Amino acid sequence: MDFRTLKAVRAALRHQFDHTTLIAEDDPHRDAFEMLAERGVIDLRIMDNSGMEGSAAWVFEAAERIIGTGKPRGRVWGVAG
């Protein structure tokens, strides 16, 4: 695996989660959060599901997408010894 790919995964995780505000798409106060983001008060991320399960799925999908584009292409599998 090209370990530079892990730097891309780290960057994606930081962008999504580090010092950000996560809300669900259907948050009843979405307008207020968007106003705060427009004013630079918060760094807003809107997700389909901002709960633990949705966040975990987002991490898996993002890592899978980034790692899948690395060289050589494809997953790295450990060998049980």
N, C-alpha and C positions, 0 to 999 in steps of 0.2 A: 504494500500500500504506500502511496505517496503521502507522507506525513504532513505535507503542506495542506492537504485536504482537511486535516484536523483543525488547522488554523482557520479555515473557512467555516467549519462547523462552530468553532468558538466565537467567531465574529457574528454569525447568525444568531447564536444564543444571546450574546451580549446585546445585539440590536433589539431583539424581541423582549428581553426580560430585565436587563440591567438598568435600574433607576427609571423604570417605565410604569405606567398605569395601565393595567389590563382590564378591559370590560367586555361583556358579551354584546354581540350585535343587537340583541333585543333589550338591552339595559334600559329601564324606564327613565333614567336620567342621562341618557346618551347626549342629548343636546347640551346639557350643562358641562359634561366632560369635554365635548368638542369645542365649546367656547373657551374653556380653560386651556386647551391645547393651542387654540388659535392665538391666545394671549401669551403663550410661552410659559404658562404656569406648570403644566405637566407635559410629559412625553407620552402620548396616548397610543395604545395598541388596541384595536378592536378585533376580537376573535369570534369565530362561530360559537365556541364553548370556552369560556375563560376559567372554568373550574380545573381541578387537578387532572381529571381524565382528559379533558380537551387540551390542556397544556402539555401533558405527556405525549399525546398523539401528535401534537404540533412538533415537538422536539424530535420524535421518531421520524416523522415524514420529512422534516427539514434535513436531518442528518442523512437519511436514506437518499434524498435527492442530491445532496452535495457529494456524498461518498460515491454515489453511482456515476458521477461525472469525472471522478479522479482517474489517474493513470497508474497502473492498468485499470481498465474499467471493471466494475463489478465489486462484489463483496469480498471481504477477507474472512476466511473461516479458520478457526483454530483447529489444531489436531490434538485429539485426546491422547495422552501418552501414558 
